[in-house]
Amino acid sequence: MLIEDVPLPRRFIGLLKAGGIEEMYPPQESVLKSKAMEGRNLVLSTPTASGKTLIAEILMARILMNGGKAVYVVPLKALAYEKFIEFKRYETLGYRIRLEMGDLDSSKYRQRADFDILVTTAEKCDSILRSRPQWFDGTGILVMDEIHLINSDRGPVYEVLISKFRRIFPEIQILALSATIGNVEELAEWLNAELIESDWRPVRLTERVEVGEKHRKVREMTQESLRNGGQTLIFVYSRRSAESVAEKLGQELNLINHDEAGELRKIKKRILSVLSPPTHQCRRLASCIEKGTAFHHAGITNKQRTLIEDAFKEGRGLKVIVATPTLASGVNLPSRTVIIRDIKRYGAIGLDYIPVIEYKQQAGRAGRPKYDREGFAVMIAKNDEEREFLLERYVHGEVERITSRLGVEPVLRFHILASIASGFTEDRDSLVEFFRSTFFGYQYGSDVFKSLIDKILGRLVEWNFIRYENEFLIPTPLGRRISELYIDPMTAFTYISLLHVAEENGLFGEIGLLEMLCDSAELPLFYVKRGEEQELWQRISLVGDKLLRGIDEFDLDVRSLERFKTARILQLWINEVSEDSIFRLHKIAPGILHQRLQIAEWLAYSAGEISELVNMQKAAGEMRKLQQRIRHGIKEELIPLVRIKGVGRVRARKLWNSGIKSPADIMKADKRRLISILGERVADRIKDGVGVL
C-alpha cells in the first residue's frame, strides 16, 4: 500500500512523504485494516525498525484532526528527546509539540498546558497527572512505547499510568508498542485491545553463532562489517570491557580515511570540552573517537552520549560503538552488524545468561533501513556445545513472559499515597478496585494485595500523611506535598525524623545532612569494595558527633557503609573536588556521578519543601543551601555567584579568589579587571547576567 492510500488528510500525507515514507510495511497495512483506525485499543508487537512509530503518528493524526490531544510516553529521556525532535515537523501544520522529562515537581506548573502532542517520560507524565490532571483534558490517545518494560523496575509507573488514564478518560485510545514478548496476548486482553503481532522486518536479519576466542572474532567480524561502508555495534557486559574493546579495535584496525579524520577531530574536541578539566575517561573516549571507535555506557555524560549517537547515525566517520546493554532499549541506533560479545552478565546469582528478550533487543539493531539489504546479529561461543545451546535458546527459542512488578510494598506504598493525595481514590474499596484494574491486578487478582494495602494505609496514617474521616481516606497537606514531590513516603518519614534531630541539636553539618539524603529508596548507593570497610568505619567513628543518628544506630551491614561512602563522595563534590579527581580517587565515572548528583539534588529540594511544611524553618533553609551546593558543586560561599547566568563552579571560584564575592561586586568591578579574570566575551555576558538578577 502506498502512503497516498492512508485515510488521512492530504496535509498529513504530504508531511509523511516529506519524511521519506512512500509505502507501508506489511504490519502497518494490518493496522490500517484493523479497528484501531476506528479508535479501538491496539497492541502492536513487531521487531525493532519495523515502523511502529509511523503507526503511532497515523493514529495520533486521527485524533489531532478532530481537535484532540496525543500523549506519547517513553521510558528514557534520550528517547523522549529523539521523539520530540521527530515530531517537531508537525509544527508546520500548526500543531504544538511539547517535551516534558525533567523536574518531577509539577505542582508549580500552570493549570493548563499548551500542547497538541506531549512527549514525556513515564515518571514525568505521572508527576503531572498527580498535580495537574487538567493538562490532559481532551486527550484522545495515549501511546505507551516499549510497553514490555512493564517487566522492569519502571514497569509499575507504566501500568499505573495506563489504569489512571483509562479511569479518567474512558473513551481514550491506548496504543501499546512492544518488542516481542511471550505473553503479548495477555497484555492485549488486559488492555481490551486488538493485537497485531508480526516478525516482519524491513531489513532481513541473519542470526548466527561463531566459535572462537572472543576478541579475535570481534576483530574479524568488525572488519567484515566495515567493508562497503557498514557500521558495527558491539555489546559487552561491563563499562570496563566497553572501553577496552573500543580502544583495542581503534588501535588494531585502520578504520578511517583522510576525509573522515578531520570530522572526527572536531568531535574529539567537543568530547574533551564537555567537562572542565576533562577526566581520564574523557581523554580515553576522545582518543578512541579519533580512530573511529567509541564506547557507550552509563559512565559517560549525556552530552558525550549525544555526540557519539549523532556522529554514528549521521555517518560522520564513527564506525564502531562498543556498548553496555542499556543502549539496546534506548535511541534508534541501527548498524549493519551487531556483535553480542558477552551473552552473560553479572546478576544476583553471579554470572548468568541474559534473558531472550534482551538478546532480541540487541540483535534487533542489526540492519540499517535504506542502507542495508541484510543485517547480521552474531553471538560468540567458547565451544561447539555452547554454540548449540545459544542457537537453541536465543535464535530458535521463545521469548519470556512479562509480569507486573507492582505488588511489592515500597512500590505500592508510593502509588497508594499518590492515588489518595490526588483524589483519585476516596476509600479503601475504591483503592482496591483501582489496583485491580492494573496489570498486576489482572495477572494476580486483588486478594493478593488487600492485606498489603491495609498495612500500608496503617503506616500512612501513623506518619500523618493521610487520615480517615468515617470510611473516607483524606490526604493531609503533608501527604499531598510528598506525593507531588514524587518521593517514597518512607523516604519522607525518614527525613522528617532525622531533621527533627538536626533542629533540636543544631546538627546541620555537611556529612550529617548528606548521610541523611542517602537514606532513601531513590538514590542508588555506591558499592563498597573489599578492603574499604575498615577505613569507612574509622571515618564514621571520627564524625559520629556530626551524624543525625548515633553510631549505635548504624547497622553492622554493607548498606550502612554504602550510605556513608556515598555521602562522602557527595561531600567531595560540594567542596569543589573535580570529576577527574573523584574518578581517580574512587573510580566513579562522570556519568554515574552526575546521575547520583541529580537525584541527590532532587532529594535535598524535597527535604527543604517538607521541612517548611512541618515548621522546621532552619532545616528548610539548610536543605535549600545544600541543594544549590549539590547542583553546582560548590562551597557555600559561592552560592550568590552561581546565581548569575554563565557562572559555574570554576568561574565562581576564580571570581571569589580575586576578591569578587557577590553580584554587587561584579557590578562595581572595573571591566578590565573582569576581563583579566574571565576573558572579554565571558566578562561581557556576566555583566549582562547580573543586570537581570
C-alpha positions in Angstrom: 0.0 0.0 0.0 1.3 3.5 -0.9 1.3 6.2 1.7 -1.2 8.2 -0.5 -3.8 5.4 0.2 -3.7 6.0 4.0 -7.0 7.6 5.1 -5.6 10.9 6.3 -6.0 14.5 5.1 -3.5 15.5 2.3 -1.5 17.8 4.6 -0.6 14.8 6.9 0.2 12.6 3.9 2.5 15.4 2.5 4.3 15.6 5.8 4.9 11.9 5.9 6.1 11.8 2.3 8.5 14.7 3.0 10.0 12.4 5.7 10.8 9.8 3.0 7.9 7.5 3.5 6.5 6.2 0.2 4.8 2.9 1.1 3.5 1.0 4.1 5.2 -2.1 5.6 3.0 -5.2 6.0 2.5 -4.8 9.7 1.4 -1.2 9.1 -1.0 -2.3 6.5 -2.5 -4.7 9.0 -3.1 -1.8 11.4 -4.8 0.2 8.7 -7.3 -2.6 8.1 -7.9 -3.0 11.9 -10.4 -1.5 14.2 -7.6 0.7 15.7 -8.5 3.1 12.8 -11.9 3.4 14.5 -10.5 4.1 17.9 -10.1 0.6 19.4 -7.1 0.0 21.7 -4.1 -1.7 20.0 -1.1 -3.7 21.0 1.5 -3.7 18.2 4.3 -6.2 18.7 6.9 -6.2 16.0 10.7 -6.1 15.7 12.9 -3.0 16.0 12.8 -0.7 13.0 9.6 -2.2 11.6 7.7 1.1 11.6 5.9 1.2 14.9 6.4 5.0 15.2 4.7 5.6 11.9 1.6 3.7 13.2 1.6 5.9 16.3 1.8 9.0 14.0 -1.1 7.8 11.9 -3.3 7.1 14.9 -2.3 10.4 16.6 -3.1 12.2 13.4 -6.7 10.8 13.5 -7.0 12.4 17.0 -5.4 15.7 16.1 -7.5 16.3 13.0 -10.6 16.0 15.3 -9.3 18.5 17.8 -7.9 16.1 20.4 -4.5 15.7 22.1 -2.0 13.0 21.9 0.3 11.8 24.8 3.4 9.8 23.8 5.2 8.1 26.7 8.7 6.7 26.6 10.9 5.1 29.2 14.1 7.1 28.7 15.0 10.8 28.5 17.2 10.2 25.4 14.3 8.5 23.6 11.9 11.3 24.6 14.2 13.9 23.1 14.6 11.8 19.9 10.8 11.5 19.5 10.3 15.2 20.3 12.7 16.2 17.5 11.0 13.8 15.2 7.5 15.1 15.9 8.6 18.8 15.7 7.8 18.7 12.0 4.1 18.7 12.9 4.5 22.4 13.9 4.5 23.1 10.2 0.8 22.0 10.3 0.1 24.3 13.2 0.3 21.8 16.0 2.0 22.5 19.3 4.6 19.9 20.4 5.8 19.8 24.0 8.6 17.9 25.7 8.4 17.1 29.4 11.1 15.0 31.1 12.8 16.9 33.9 11.9 18.2 37.3 9.4 15.8 39.0 7.6 18.5 41.0 4.8 19.6 38.7 2.8 21.4 41.3 4.1 24.8 40.3 3.1 24.4 36.6 0.3 26.4 35.1 -3.2 25.0 35.4 -3.5 24.4 31.7 -0.9 23.3 29.1 -0.5 24.4 25.5 0.2 21.2 23.6 -1.4 19.0 20.9 1.3 16.3 21.2 3.1 15.8 24.5 6.2 13.7 24.5 7.2 12.6 28.0 8.9 10.0 30.2 6.5 7.8 32.2 7.6 9.3 35.6 7.2 12.9 34.4 3.7 12.1 33.0 2.7 10.5 36.3 4.0 13.5 38.2 1.9 15.9 36.0 -1.1 13.7 36.4 -0.8 13.9 40.2 -0.6 17.7 40.3 -2.2 19.0 37.1 -4.6 16.3 35.8 -6.5 19.0 33.8 -3.4 19.2 31.5 -4.7 16.1 29.9 -8.3 17.3 29.2 -9.1 16.4 25.6 -6.5 13.7 25.3 -7.7 11.2 22.7 -4.8 8.8 22.5 -2.1 7.5 24.9 0.9 5.9 23.2 3.0 3.7 25.5 6.3 3.0 23.8 8.4 0.0 24.9 5.5 -1.4 26.9 7.3 -4.6 27.5 9.3 -2.7 30.1 6.3 -3.4 32.5 8.6 -6.3 33.4 11.3 -3.8 34.6 11.8 -1.6 37.7 10.0 1.3 36.0 7.1 -1.0 34.9 4.8 -0.1 37.8 4.6 3.5 36.6 3.7 2.3 33.2 0.7 0.2 34.3 -0.5 2.8 36.9 -0.4 5.5 34.2 -2.5 3.3 31.9 -5.0 2.5 34.6 -5.3 6.2 35.6 -5.9 7.4 32.0 -8.4 4.7 31.4 -10.3 5.6 34.5 -10.2 9.4 33.8 -10.8 9.2 30.1 -13.0 6.1 29.4 -13.0 6.8 25.7 -9.3 7.2 25.3 -7.4 5.0 22.8 -4.4 3.1 24.1 -1.7 2.2 21.7 0.9 -0.1 23.2 4.1 -0.6 21.2 6.1 -3.6 22.1 9.0 -5.8 21.2 8.3 -9.5 21.0 7.2 -10.9 24.4 6.0 -14.4 25.4 2.5 -13.3 26.7 1.6 -10.5 24.4 -1.9 -11.9 24.2 -2.3 -11.4 28.0 -1.2 -7.8 27.6 -3.8 -7.2 24.9 -6.5 -8.8 27.0 -5.7 -6.6 29.9 -6.0 -3.5 27.6 -9.1 -4.9 25.9 -7.0 -4.3 22.7 -6.7 -5.7 19.3 -3.4 -7.5 18.9 -1.2 -7.2 15.8 1.9 -9.3 16.0 4.5 -9.8 13.3 8.1 -10.9 12.9 8.4 -8.9 9.6 11.5 -6.6 9.3 12.4 -4.1 6.6 15.9 -5.5 6.5 16.5 -9.3 6.6 18.2 -10.4 9.7 20.7 -13.2 9.8 21.5 -14.6 13.2 24.5 -16.8 13.8 26.9 -18.0 16.5 30.7 -18.0 15.9 33.0 -20.2 17.9 36.5 -18.9 19.0 38.5 -16.5 21.1 36.3 -13.5 21.7 38.5 -10.6 20.7 39.8 -12.3 17.6 36.3 -13.0 16.5 35.1 -9.4 17.3 38.0 -8.0 15.2 37.3 -10.3 12.2 33.6 -9.6 12.2 34.1 -5.9 12.6 36.4 -5.9 9.5 33.9 -7.9 7.6 31.1 -5.5 8.5 33.1 -2.4 7.6 33.6 -3.5 4.0 31.4 -1.4 1.7 30.5 1.2 4.4 28.9 -0.9 7.1 28.9 0.0 10.8 29.2 -2.2 13.9 27.6 -2.2 17.3 29.3 -4.5 19.9 27.5 -5.3 23.2 29.6 -6.3 26.2 28.6 -6.7 29.8 30.6 -4.1 31.6 31.8 -0.5 31.3 35.4 -1.6 31.6 35.0 -4.1 28.8 33.4 -1.4 26.6 36.3 0.9 27.0 38.9 -1.8 26.5 37.4 -3.2 23.3 36.8 0.2 21.7 40.4 1.1 22.5 41.8 -2.1 21.1 39.8 -2.0 17.9 40.8 1.6 17.2 44.5 0.6 17.6 44.3 -2.6 15.6 42.1 -1.6 12.7 42.6 1.1 10.1 39.0 2.4 10.3 39.1 5.9 8.8 40.2 7.7 5.7 41.7 11.1 5.3 38.3 12.9 4.8 36.9 11.4 7.9 39.8 12.3 10.1 39.0 16.0 10.2 35.4 15.4 11.2 36.5 13.0 14.0 39.0 15.6 15.3 36.1 18.1 15.7 34.0 15.5 17.6 37.1 14.7 19.7 37.5 18.3 20.6 33.8 18.6 21.7 34.1 15.5 23.8 37.0 17.0 25.7 35.2 20.3 26.2 32.2 18.7 28.0 34.0 18.7 31.4 36.5 21.2 32.7 39.0 19.8 33.2 38.4 16.6 31.2 38.7 13.3 33.1 40.9 10.4 32.3 37.7 8.7 30.9 37.0 11.8 28.7 40.6 11.7 27.3 40.3 7.9 26.6 37.0 8.4 24.8 38.4 11.2 22.7 41.4 9.1 21.8 39.0 6.3 20.6 36.9 8.6 18.6 39.9 10.0 16.7 40.4 6.4 15.5 36.8 5.8 14.5 35.5 3.9 17.6 33.6 4.9 20.8 32.4 3.3 24.0 28.9 4.0 25.2 27.8 3.3 28.8 26.2 5.0 31.8 29.6 6.4 32.9 29.8 9.0 30.0 27.9 12.2 30.3 24.7 13.0 28.4 26.4 15.5 26.1 29.1 12.9 25.2 26.4 10.3 24.6 24.5 12.6 22.2 27.7 13.5 20.3 28.5 9.8 19.8 25.0 8.8 18.8 24.6 11.7 16.3 28.0 11.0 14.7 27.2 7.3 14.3 23.7 7.9 12.9 24.9 10.6 10.5 27.9 8.6 9.3 30.5 11.2 10.3 33.4 8.8 10.5 32.4 6.9 13.6 32.4 3.2 12.5 32.2 1.2 15.8 30.4 1.6 19.1 31.1 -0.7 21.9 28.2 -0.5 24.4 26.7 -2.0 27.5 23.1 -3.3 27.1 21.4 0.0 28.1 21.8 1.1 24.5 19.7 -1.7 23.2 16.5 -0.2 24.7 17.4 3.4 24.1 17.6 5.6 21.0 17.2 4.4 17.4 20.8 3.4 16.5 20.9 0.7 13.9 24.1 -0.7 12.3 24.8 -3.4 9.7 26.3 -5.8 12.2 25.5 -6.3 15.9 28.0 -8.4 17.8 26.9 -9.7 21.2 30.3 -10.5 22.6 29.0 -11.2 26.1 25.8 -13.2 26.3 26.2 -13.4 30.1 26.2 -10.7 32.7 26.5 -10.4 36.5 23.3 -10.5 38.4 22.0 -11.5 41.9 23.3 -15.1 41.4 26.6 -14.2 39.7 27.4 -14.6 36.0 24.3 -15.9 34.1 22.9 -15.9 30.6 20.8 -12.8 29.7 17.1 -13.1 29.0 16.0 -13.9 25.5 14.1 -10.6 25.2 17.3 -8.7 26.0 19.1 -10.6 23.2 16.3 -9.8 20.8 16.5 -6.1 21.7 20.3 -6.1 20.9 20.0 -8.3 17.8 17.1 -6.1 16.5 19.6 -3.2 16.0 21.2 -5.1 13.1 20.4 -3.8 9.6 20.1 -0.1 8.6 16.9 0.6 6.7 17.7 2.4 3.4 21.3 1.4 3.7 21.5 -2.4 4.2 19.8 -5.3 2.5 20.7 -7.6 5.3 21.6 -7.2 9.0 23.8 -9.6 10.9 23.5 -10.4 14.6 26.3 -12.6 15.9 27.0 -14.2 19.2 30.3 -15.7 20.2 30.5 -19.2 21.9 33.5 -20.7 23.6 32.9 -24.2 22.0 30.6 -26.1 19.8 28.5 -27.3 22.7 27.8 -23.7 23.8 27.1 -22.7 20.2 24.3 -25.3 20.0 22.9 -24.0 23.3 22.9 -20.4 22.1 21.2 -21.2 18.8 18.5 -23.2 20.6 17.9 -20.7 23.4 18.3 -17.3 21.6 17.8 -17.8 17.9 15.1 -20.5 17.9 13.8 -20.2 21.5 10.7 -18.5 22.9 10.8 -15.0 24.5 10.0 -14.9 28.2 6.6 -13.8 29.6 6.4 -10.4 31.3 5.0 -10.0 34.7 4.0 -7.0 36.8 6.4 -5.5 39.4 3.7 -3.5 41.2 2.9 -5.8 44.1 5.8 -5.1 46.5 5.5 -2.8 49.5 7.7 0.2 48.6 6.2 0.4 45.1 2.6 0.0 46.2 3.2 2.5 49.1 4.4 5.1 46.6 1.3 4.7 44.3 -1.2 4.3 47.1 -0.3 7.7 48.6 -0.4 9.3 45.2 -3.9 7.8 44.5 -5.3 9.2 47.7 -3.4 12.5 47.6 -4.6 13.3 44.0 -8.2 12.5 45.0 -8.2 9.6 42.5 -9.5 7.1 45.2 -11.6 8.1 48.2 -11.8 5.0 50.3 -10.3 1.5 50.7 -12.8 -0.1 48.4 -12.1 2.3 45.5 -8.4 1.9 46.2 -8.6 -1.9 45.9 -10.8 -1.5 42.8 -8.2 0.8 41.2 -5.3 -1.6 41.8 -7.5 -4.5 40.5 -7.5 -2.6 37.1 -3.7 -2.6 36.8 -1.8 -5.3 35.0 -0.8 -6.7 38.4 -4.5 -7.0 39.4 -5.2 -8.6 36.0 -2.5 -11.2 36.5 -2.9 -12.0 40.2 -6.3 -10.6 41.4 -6.9 -8.1 44.2 -6.9 -10.6 47.0 -3.1 -10.9 46.8 -2.5 -7.4 47.9 -5.6 -6.5 50.1 -3.7 -7.2 53.3 -0.6 -5.3 52.0 -2.9 -2.3 51.2 -4.2 -2.4 54.7 -0.7 -2.5 56.2 0.4 0.5 54.0 -2.7 2.5 54.9 -1.9 2.0 58.6 1.6 3.3 58.1 0.4 6.3 56.1 -2.0 7.2 58.9 0.7 6.7 61.6 3.1 9.0 59.6 0.3 11.7 59.3 0.3 11.5 55.5 -3.4 10.5 55.4 -6.3 10.3 57.8 -9.7 8.7 58.0 -13.0 10.6 58.1 -15.5 7.9 58.6 -14.6 5.5 55.8 -13.1 8.2 53.6 -9.3 8.5 53.1 -8.2 12.1 53.2 -4.7 13.3 52.4 -3.0 15.7 54.9 -1.3 18.8 53.4 2.0 17.0 54.1 0.9 13.8 52.4 -0.3 15.7 49.4 3.0 17.5 49.1 5.0 14.3 49.4 3.0 12.8 46.6 3.7 15.9 44.4 7.4 15.7 45.2 7.4 12.2 43.7 9.3 10.5 46.6 8.7 7.4 48.6 6.6 8.1 51.7 9.2 6.1 53.7 11.9 8.5 52.4 9.9 11.5 53.6 9.2 9.9 57.0 12.9 9.2 57.5 13.9 12.7 56.5 11.3 14.3 58.9 12.5 12.1 61.8 16.2 12.9 61.2 15.7 16.6 60.5 13.9 16.9 63.9 17.1 15.7 65.4 19.0 18.3 63.4 16.7 21.1 64.6 16.8 20.1 68.2 20.6 19.6 68.4 21.8 22.2 65.8 23.3 19.4 63.7 23.5 20.9 60.2 26.9 19.8 59.2 27.6 18.6 55.6 28.2 14.9 56.3 25.2 14.6 58.6 22.7 16.1 56.0 24.3 14.2 53.1 24.2 10.9 55.0 20.5 11.6 55.7 19.9 12.2 51.9 21.4 8.8 51.2 18.9 7.0 53.4 16.3 6.8 50.7 14.8 4.4 48.2 15.5 6.8 45.3 19.3 7.2 45.5 21.4 4.2 44.3 24.4 3.9 46.7 28.0 3.4 45.7 29.3 -0.1 46.1 31.7 -0.7 48.9 34.8 -2.6 47.6 36.6 -5.3 49.5 39.1 -3.7 51.8 37.2 -0.4 52.2 35.2 -1.4 55.2 37.7 -0.7 57.9 38.6 2.8 56.7 34.9 3.6 56.4 34.1 2.5 59.9 37.1 4.6 61.2 35.7 7.6 59.4 32.3 7.0 60.8 33.7 7.0 64.3 35.6 10.2 63.7 32.4 12.1 62.6 29.9 10.3 64.8 29.0 13.5 66.6 28.1 15.2 63.3 25.7 12.5 62.1 22.0 12.7 62.7 21.8 9.2 64.1 24.0 7.8 66.7 26.8 5.4 65.7 24.9 2.7 67.7 22.0 3.1 65.2 24.3 2.2 62.3 23.6 -1.4 61.3 26.7 -3.5 61.0 25.9 -4.2 57.4 27.0 -3.2 53.9 24.2 -0.8 53.3 25.2 1.5 56.2 28.7 1.6 54.8 27.4 2.2 51.3 25.2 5.1 52.6 28.2 6.7 54.3 30.6 6.2 51.3 28.0 7.8 49.0 27.7 10.7 51.4 31.4 11.2 51.5 31.6 11.3 47.7 28.8 13.8 47.6 30.8 15.8 50.2 33.8 15.9 47.9 31.7 17.3 45.1 30.2 20.1 47.2 33.7 21.0 48.3 34.7 21.6 44.7 36.7 18.5 44.0 36.7 17.9 40.2 35.1 15.0 38.4 38.6 13.9 37.4 39.8 13.8 41.0 36.7 11.9 42.1 37.3 9.5 39.3 40.9 8.9 40.3 40.1 8.6 44.0 37.0 6.3 43.7 36.8 5.2 40.0 33.4 6.7 39.7 32.8 7.8 36.1 31.3 11.3 35.4 28.1 10.0 34.0 27.4 7.8 37.1 28.4 10.7 39.4 26.1 13.2 37.7 23.2 10.7 37.8 23.6 10.4 41.6 24.0 14.2 42.0 20.8 14.8 40.0 18.9 12.5 42.4 20.6 13.9 45.5 19.7 17.5 44.4 16.1 16.5 44.0 16.1 14.8 47.4 17.6 18.0 49.0 14.9 20.1 47.4 12.2 17.7 48.6 13.6 17.7 52.1 13.5 21.5 52.1 9.9 21.6 51.0 8.9 19.0 53.6 10.8 20.8 56.4 8.9 24.0 55.7 5.5 22.2 55.8 6.3 20.7 59.3 7.6 24.1 60.5 11.3 23.3 60.6 12.5 26.6 59.1 16.2 26.2 60.0 16.2 22.8 58.3 14.4 24.2 55.3 17.0 26.9 54.8 19.9 24.5 55.3 18.5 22.0 52.8 18.0 24.7 50.2 21.6 25.8 50.5 22.6 22.1 50.2 20.5 21.8 47.1 22.4 24.6 45.4 25.7 23.3 46.5 24.9 19.8 45.0 23.6 21.4 41.8 26.7 23.4 41.2 29.4 21.5 43.1 30.4 24.5 45.3 31.2 25.6 48.8 28.5 27.7 50.5 30.4 31.0 49.9 29.9 30.7 46.1 26.1 30.4 46.2 25.5 34.1 45.4 27.9 34.0 42.4 26.5 30.9 40.7 23.0 32.5 40.6 24.5 34.7 37.8 23.8 33.2 34.3 27.0 31.9 32.8 28.8 31.5 36.1 29.5 27.9 37.2 31.8 26.4 39.8 35.1 27.2 38.1 34.3 30.8 37.2 32.7 31.5 40.6 35.9 30.3 42.3 38.1 32.4 40.1 36.0 35.5 40.9 35.9 34.7 44.7 39.7 34.2 44.8 40.1 37.6 43.0 38.1 39.3 45.7 34.8 39.5 43.8 32.4 37.8 46.1 28.9 38.9 45.1 26.8 40.2 42.2 27.2 43.7 43.7 31.0 43.3 43.5 30.7 42.4 39.8 28.6 45.5 39.1 31.2 47.6 40.8 34.2 45.9 39.3 36.2 47.6 36.6 35.7 45.8 33.3 39.4 45.4 32.6 39.6 43.5 35.9 36.8 41.1 35.0 38.4 40.6 31.6 41.7 39.7 33.2 39.9 37.0 35.3 37.4 35.6 32.8 38.2 36.9 29.3 36.5 39.6 27.3 33.5 37.7 25.9 32.7 36.0 29.3 33.1 39.2 31.2 30.5 41.0 29.0 28.0 38.2 29.3 28.4 38.0 33.1 27.9 41.8 33.5 24.7 41.4 31.5 23.7 38.4 33.6 23.9 40.4 36.9 21.6 43.0 35.4 18.8 40.5 35.1 19.0 39.0 38.6 
